[in-house]
């Protein structure tokens, strides 16, 4: 198996203070370098950066998947099942879920736990875990 290299993702946020409270506080991402207009985070070993853009707008869109309206675009991490359960339990009552934590494709190839929620700027996040992570790309 190939060693996975860290990805780099930079997104806009409309208020750096609110976003920093969300990502540093609630999400517990470790902060790296920063300036008055951006912050680097360690997002489960990946480089995630928020850039303040006070005039940003988010146009909500969705796609139907498994009977749910999945927000697009979205991003997140595929976690280990126990990490996903811990995160889902920690976020309950602290975020408004777009899609509540649940297991989809039960008993099928690709069985996975998933949840969707928004950051304070309206960026959609998905965190998921596969029952069998070797099925991540199986058709």
Secondary structure, DSSP 8 states (H G I E B T S, - for coil): -------EEEEEES-HHHHHIIIIIIS--EEEEE-SSEEEEEETTEEEEEEE-TT------EEEETTEEEESSEEEEEE-HHHHHHHHHHHTTTS-EEEEEEEESTTSTT-EEEEEEE-TT--EEEEEEESSGGGTT--
